[in-house]
Amino acid sequence: MKNFVYMILGIAFGIVLVQSEVMSWFRIRNMFLFKEAHMYLIISSAIVVAMMSVWILKALKVKSLSGDVLSFKGKPWNKGIVFGGLIFGVGWAITGACPGPVFAQIGTGAYPAIFTLVGAVLGAYLYALLRGKLPH
């Protein structure tokens, strides 16, 4: 039953992505070319909502569905974050998709996005293999 709830939430999230046009390659391109503010406004809104949500979760000391205490810890800073962010940004600009919208693209029939998904999975696998060997 829990998986069914997650599936419904995922479908709802996909619908929001499609309706807000964040999975549109043209919107992504125009964002990176600074031609329109659509994506910047959506990203900024998401950051504000996430900040407020974390603040509320901390203030209310909310527990997870399994009863565990939620903890929010920052990650240590290293130069890999900058390089990883640059690689992510270039891939996002080329494909017009990050991990969420790629599924929405496939779901709407933009089947070339399957290559984006395969590339993301291979990139994550490669990172897992090389993580211990990468400089900090």
C-alpha positions in Angstrom: 0.0 0.0 0.0 2.9 2.4 0.8 4.3 1.9 -2.6 1.0 2.7 -4.2 0.9 6.0 -2.2 4.5 6.8 -3.5 3.4 6.0 -7.0 0.4 8.4 -6.8 2.7 11.1 -5.4 5.2 10.5 -8.2 2.5 10.8 -10.8 1.2 14.0 -9.2 4.8 15.4 -9.1 5.2 14.5 -12.8 2.0 16.3 -13.7 3.2 19.4 -11.8 6.5 19.2 -13.7 4.7 19.0 -17.1 2.2 21.7 -16.3 4.8 24.1 -15.0 6.9 23.4 -18.1 10.1 22.8 -16.1 10.7 19.7 -18.3 10.6 21.8 -21.4 14.0 21.8 -23.2 13.1 25.3 -24.5 12.5 26.7 -21.0 15.8 25.2 -19.8 17.7 26.7 -22.8 16.1 30.1 -22.3 17.1 29.9 -18.6 20.7 29.2 -19.4 20.7 32.0 -22.1 19.1 34.4 -19.6 16.2 35.0 -22.0 13.4 34.5 -19.4 13.0 34.2 -15.7 10.4 31.4 -15.7 12.8 28.7 -14.4 14.6 31.1 -12.0 11.3 31.9 -10.4 10.3 28.3 -10.0 13.7 27.3 -8.6 13.6 30.3 -6.2 10.1 29.3 -5.1 11.2 25.8 -4.5 14.1 26.9 -2.4 11.9 29.1 -0.2 9.3 26.4 0.3 12.0 23.9 1.2 13.6 26.3 3.7 10.3 26.9 5.3 9.4 23.2 5.4 12.7 22.3 7.0 12.3 25.0 9.6 8.8 23.8 10.4 10.0 20.2 10.6 12.8 21.2 13.0 10.6 23.4 15.1 7.9 20.7 15.5 10.5 17.9 15.9 8.6 15.8 13.4 9.5 12.1 13.1 9.7 10.0 9.9 7.0 7.6 9.0 9.1 4.8 10.5 9.3 6.8 13.8 12.9 7.9 13.4 13.9 11.4 14.5 14.6 13.5 11.4 18.1 15.0 11.3 19.4 17.6 9.0 23.2 17.7 8.7 25.2 19.8 6.3 27.8 18.1 4.0 31.4 19.0 4.3 32.6 21.4 1.5 35.1 20.2 -1.1 36.1 21.1 -4.6 34.3 18.1 -6.0 31.0 19.9 -5.3 32.0 22.6 -7.7 33.2 20.2 -10.4 30.1 18.0 -9.9 27.8 21.0 -10.1 29.5 22.1 -13.3 29.1 18.7 -14.9 25.5 18.5 -13.7 24.8 22.0 -15.2 26.3 21.2 -18.5 24.3 18.0 -18.7 21.2 19.8 -17.7 21.7 22.5 -20.4 22.4 19.9 -23.1 19.5 17.5 -22.3 17.0 19.8 -20.7 16.5 17.5 -17.8 17.6 16.8 -14.3 16.6 13.7 -12.4 13.0 14.7 -11.7 11.9 16.0 -15.2 13.6 13.2 -17.1 10.9 10.8 -16.0 8.2 13.4 -16.9 9.8 13.7 -20.3 9.7 10.0 -20.9 6.1 9.9 -19.6 5.0 12.5 -22.1 6.5 10.6 -25.0 9.9 12.4 -25.3 11.6 9.1 -25.7 15.1 10.5 -26.4 15.1 11.3 -22.7 15.7 7.6 -22.1 19.3 8.4 -23.2 19.5 11.1 -20.5 18.2 8.6 -17.9 20.8 6.0 -19.0 23.5 8.6 -18.8 22.4 9.7 -15.3 22.4 6.1 -14.1 25.8 5.4 -15.6 27.2 8.6 -14.2 26.0 7.7 -10.7 27.4 4.2 -11.0 30.8 5.6 -12.2 30.8 8.0 -9.3 30.1 5.2 -6.8 33.0 3.2 -8.3 35.5 6.2 -8.2 34.3 8.0 -5.1 37.2 6.7 -2.9 39.8 7.7 -5.5 38.6 11.2 -6.1 40.5 14.1 -4.5 38.7 16.0 -1.7 
